[in-house]
Amino acid sequence: MRQQTLADGSFEKFRKKTRKELFLDDMEQIIPWQYLFVASEPYHPKPEGACRRPAGIERMLRLHSV
């Protein structure tokens, strides 16, 4: 059994959102992600054979948008 800390839940409801969390929440509301995923899907590489699989289209779009 693990010892509980103050961060385990009792004070979580009083935690303030960080600037990073606020920025990502704003991006989630502003950018139409589903349309971008569909529009860029034909250009995303599709692996053939025994090569390394590319990162997902969602991850790549979100990463390059920040």
Phi, psi and omega in degrees: 000141184261142179287136181281147177243174179292336181279357185285355176158326186292327180257001182296327182288344179263359183290138179270142179289142178282166178298324179296315179296320178296318179297315180293325175295319178296317178299320181298325181279327187275316188273129178279082188301316184299321179293322179293321179297315181293319183291327183264356182301318180296337183265352180282134183295143177245121185290142174228130180092205186259045179260173180290135179287137179288160177295155181297153182297323179296314181298316182293318179295316180294322180295317183277350179274342182275000000 
